[in-house]
């Protein structure tokens, strides 16, 4: 599962950053394209410190795609749409992961991915199917998590760019000013669950628990929307 996690992390964050750069390019900013960041080569998107953090504590980041808002015809709109493209790409990957998992389950249900054990005279799911189900199940879960996490409205996360779009220019300026403290705020919020062991009040501010509830709900909604289609194939 650790290998799956690392592979999925590379895929998800690479496409996430590419989505930022592509939408920015389509809206008039060629900065990411000119710097060679519109590529699916994960090496171009790796941040060394972020990679070490993801391997050590399970929380890390990729190298942000460079965007110059001055190139946009409408800077606020361009920043909001290019920021939103990242989480949307993760949600689309999550949907793809759920669809592939459902296809595998249909194949299993129809007996196409079973092996027969002559020693026990019993059928069991074969190793390929089990590994694939584990991979794409985790693929969907992690991409939903990435999408939900990045939509937190704390600068410099993507959600803050979307919120900034709806604020008046002056208020937007002050809102984005807290970006220099954003990382520290996130670290504090991500550790509220641990602090709740000592001070019970902090459980109400536990960001990780809240994100997990939202991610579970989003994953449930995706499954709920897709299930009726695959029930037709099972029948």
C-alpha positions in Angstrom: 0.0 0.0 0.0 2.9 2.3 0.6 4.1 1.8 -3.0 0.6 2.4 -4.2 0.5 5.6 -2.1 3.7 7.0 -3.6 2.7 6.1 -7.2 -0.7 7.7 -6.8 0.8 10.8 -5.2 3.1 11.3 -8.2 0.2 10.8 -10.7 -2.3 13.0 -8.8 0.0 15.9 -8.1 1.5 15.9 -11.6 -1.9 16.1 -13.2 -3.0 18.6 -10.6 -0.2 21.0 -11.4 -0.6 20.4 -15.2 -4.2 21.4 -14.9 -3.3 24.7 -13.2 -0.8 25.5 -16.0 -3.0 24.4 -18.8 -6.0 26.5 -17.7 -3.8 29.5 -17.1 -2.4 29.1 -20.6 -5.8 28.9 -22.1 -6.8 32.1 -20.3 -3.8 34.0 -21.6 -0.8 33.3 -19.3 2.0 31.2 -21.1 4.3 31.3 -18.1 4.0 27.6 -17.2 4.2 26.6 -20.8 7.4 28.7 -21.4 9.0 27.2 -18.3 8.3 23.6 -19.5 5.7 22.9 -16.8 3.0 21.7 -19.1 4.3 18.2 -19.0 3.3 14.9 -17.5 6.9 14.2 -16.5 6.6 14.1 -12.6 10.3 15.1 -12.2 9.4 18.6 -13.4 6.8 19.0 -10.6 8.7 17.5 -7.7 9.6 19.7 -4.8 12.5 17.9 -2.9 11.3 19.0 0.5 7.7 18.2 -0.3 8.7 14.7 -1.5 10.7 14.1 1.7 7.7 15.3 3.8 5.3 13.0 2.0 7.5 10.0 2.6 8.2 10.8 6.3 4.9 12.1 7.6 2.4 11.5 4.7 1.9 15.2 4.1 3.8 17.0 1.3 3.4 19.1 -1.8 4.6 19.5 -5.4 6.4 22.5 -6.9 3.7 25.1 -7.7 3.2 26.0 -11.3 4.3 29.6 -12.0 1.4 31.9 -12.9 1.7 35.6 -13.7 -1.8 37.2 -13.1 -0.7 40.2 -15.2 -1.0 38.1 -18.3 -4.7 37.5 -17.7 -7.3 39.7 -19.2 -9.2 39.5 -15.9 -6.6 38.7 -13.2 -9.0 37.7 -10.5 -11.0 35.5 -12.8 -7.8 34.0 -14.3 -6.4 33.2 -10.9 -9.7 31.7 -9.7 -10.2 29.4 -12.7 -6.6 28.3 -12.9 -6.6 27.5 -9.2 -9.9 25.6 -9.4 -8.5 23.5 -12.2 -6.3 21.6 -9.8 -9.0 20.2 -7.5 -11.3 19.6 -10.4 -8.6 17.4 -12.1 -8.3 15.4 -8.8 -12.1 14.9 -8.7 -12.1 13.7 -12.3 -9.3 11.2 -11.4 -11.3 10.1 -8.4 -14.3 9.5 -10.7 -12.1 7.5 -13.1 -10.8 5.4 -10.2 -14.3 4.6 -9.0 -15.4 3.7 -12.6 -12.4 1.3 -13.0 -13.1 -0.2 -9.6 -16.7 -0.8 -10.6 -15.6 -2.4 -13.9 -13.3 -4.8 -12.0 -16.1 -5.6 -9.6 -18.5 -6.4 -12.4 -15.9 -8.7 -13.9 -15.4 -10.4 -10.6 -19.2 -10.7 -10.1 -19.5 -12.4 -13.5 -16.8 -14.8 -12.6 -14.1 -13.5 -15.0 -11.5 -12.8 -12.4 -11.8 -15.8 -10.2 -9.2 -18.6 -9.8 -10.1 -22.1 -8.7 -8.0 -23.7 -5.9 -8.0 -27.4 -6.5 -6.6 -28.1 -3.0 -9.6 -26.5 -1.3 -12.1 -26.9 -4.1 -13.0 -23.2 -3.8 -13.0 -20.1 -5.9 -11.1 -17.0 -4.9 -10.4 -13.6 -6.5 -7.1 -13.7 -8.3 -4.1 -11.7 -7.3 -4.3 -9.3 -10.2 -7.9 -8.3 -9.5 -7.3 -7.9 -5.8 -4.2 -5.7 -6.4 -6.1 -3.6 -9.0 -9.1 -3.1 -6.8 -6.8 -2.0 -3.9 -4.9 0.4 -6.2 -7.9 2.1 -7.8 -9.8 2.2 -4.6 -6.9 4.0 -3.0 -6.5 6.1 -6.1 -10.1 7.4 -5.8 -9.8 8.0 -2.1 -6.5 10.0 -2.2 -7.7 12.1 -5.2 -10.8 13.1 -3.3 -8.7 13.9 -0.3 -6.3 16.0 -2.4 -9.3 17.9 -4.0 -11.0 18.6 -0.6 -7.7 19.6 1.1 -6.7 22.0 -1.7 -10.1 23.7 -1.5 -9.5 24.8 2.0 -9.8 28.7 1.9 -6.4 29.4 3.4 -3.8 31.0 1.2 -1.9 29.7 -0.7 -4.2 26.7 -1.2 -6.4 26.8 -4.3 -9.6 27.4 -2.3 -8.3 30.8 -1.3 -8.0 31.9 -4.9 -11.6 31.0 -5.5 -12.8 32.8 -2.4 -10.6 35.8 -3.4 -12.5 36.0 -6.7 -15.8 36.9 -4.9 -14.2 39.5 -2.6 -13.9 43.2 -3.3 -10.4 44.1 -4.5 -9.4 45.8 -1.2 -10.7 43.0 0.9 -9.1 40.5 -1.4 -5.7 42.2 -1.0 -5.8 41.9 2.8 -7.1 38.3 2.5 -4.2 37.2 0.3 -1.8 39.0 2.6 -2.1 36.2 5.2 -0.4 33.9 2.6 2.9 34.4 4.3 1.5 32.8 7.4 -0.7 30.2 5.6 1.7 27.3 6.0 2.0 27.9 9.8 -1.8 28.1 10.1 -2.2 24.8 8.2 0.4 23.0 10.3 -1.4 24.3 13.4 -4.9 23.2 12.2 -3.6 19.8 11.0 -2.3 19.1 14.6 -5.5 20.1 16.4 -6.5 16.4 16.7 -3.3 15.7 18.7 -3.8 18.8 20.9 -7.4 17.6 21.7 -5.8 14.8 23.8 -4.7 17.5 26.3 -7.4 20.1 25.7 -10.8 18.8 24.7 -11.9 22.0 23.1 -9.5 21.5 20.2 -11.5 18.5 18.9 -14.0 21.1 17.5 -11.1 22.6 15.4 -9.7 19.2 14.2 -9.2 20.0 10.5 -8.1 16.4 9.6 -11.3 14.9 11.0 -13.4 17.5 9.3 -11.7 16.9 5.9 -12.1 13.2 6.3 -15.9 13.6 6.8 -16.1 15.8 3.7 -13.9 13.4 1.6 -16.0 10.4 2.7 -19.2 12.3 1.7 -17.8 13.2 -1.7 -16.6 9.7 -2.3 -20.1 8.4 -1.3 -21.7 10.9 -3.7 -19.5 9.7 -6.6 -20.4 6.1 -5.9 -24.1 6.9 -5.5 -24.0 8.6 -8.9 -22.2 5.8 -10.7 -23.8 2.8 -9.1 -27.1 2.8 -11.1 -25.1 2.6 -14.4 -23.1 -0.5 -13.3 -26.1 -2.2 -11.8 -27.4 -2.5 -15.4 -24.3 -4.4 -16.5 -24.5 -6.7 -13.5 -28.1 -7.6 -14.4 
